[in-house]
Structure formats: structure tokens, C-alpha cells
Amino acid sequence: MMRVVGVDPGIRGGLAVVALAGPSVIAAIDIPVVGSGAKERVDVLTLLRWFDVHKPEHAFVERAQAMPRQGSSSGFKYGRAVGAIEAAIICHEIPLTIIEPAMWKKHFRLPGGDKEASRQRALQIFPATHTFLARKLDHGRAEAILIALYGGKMA
């Protein structure tokens, strides 16, 4: 049973491990962080331990891009988070594929910036994931689930 991890990158993003046989969602979490405010960053050690537990065989990460009207310090914080996540994946020797946001969103027929639509689509496909996706704030986890499923089907 091949397990893949999907990543909605950034400090407010999510991670999800999907078993492609079935398919089924094994786990979904928010990106682990330490610190607060300007000192907030990805908790790489927690991320590595999570990979140890779930043993994904491939990682699919949404391509990082600057957001319109995003300030330079927010953009730097986002880029730093993406770099930390990708480095953790590579250091764990998990093969990595970058997924274009427009491609996976088109595949699932999702409108551009509607985060709630991603959560609802993940719940439609995987009704048993309601414990992972109970809050509206869980849209990063939902996007990670959809990225993993899309990447696993396209690989």
C-alpha cells in the first residue's frame, strides 16, 4: 500500500498522508510551528518525527508562489517555511514532486481562492475525515489531502 504525503506549504498550511490503495487518509495535521509572531517558524524536528511515524514513500508539494499584496516580511516568512518543509522532505530521502496549484484545483473543479470549497471537496471524497477537517481552519489539511490524492493519481 503506497503512502504519499501532500503538502499545502507555509506556516498556516497542512500535511496529509494518503494511502493510495482505497484510497484512504491516514493522517492530516497543520504544519507544526514553534515561536510566535515574527519568530514563528516550521518545527522541523516535529515534522521529521511525523515522517518517521507515517513513512510516506513520495511527497507532493504545492508550488510556492508570492501572493498578491503580500508584504515583504510575510513573503520572506512564507518562503522560509516552504524551504524548511522541502528540506525536511529531502533530508528524509522522500522523493519530492512539485504540483502546480492550478492543476490540482482544476482536477477537483475548485474555484481559485475558495479555501472552504477545498475542505468540502475533501469531505465529499473522504467522509471519514471529518475528525481531521472539523474546523473551517482545517482548509490547509484539506488541501494537503487533495494534493496527495492528485499527485498519487498523476504519478
Stockholm file with secondary structure:
# STOCKHOLM 1.0

chainA/1-155         MMRVVGVDPGIRGGLAVVALAGPSVIAAIDIPVVGSGAKERVDVLTLLRWFDVHKPEHAFVERAQAMPRQGSSSGFKYGRAVGAIEAAIICHEIPLTIIEPAMWKKHFRLPGGDKEASRQRALQIFPATHTFLARKLDHGRAEAILIALYGGKMA
#=GR chainA/1-155 SS CCEEEEEECSTTCEEEEEETTTTEEEEEEECCEESCGGGCEECHHHHHHHHHHHCCSEEEEECCCCCTTCCHHHHHHHHHHHHHHHHHHHHTTCCEEEECHHHHHHHTTCCTTCHHHHHHHHHHHCGGGGGTSCSGGGHHHHHHHHHHHHHHHHC
#=GC SS_cons         CCEEEEEECSTTCEEEEEETTTTEEEEEEECCEESCGGGCEECHHHHHHHHHHHCCSEEEEECCCCCTTCCHHHHHHHHHHHHHHHHHHHHTTCCEEEECHHHHHHHTTCCTTCHHHHHHHHHHHCGGGGGTSCSGGGHHHHHHHHHHHHHHHHC
//
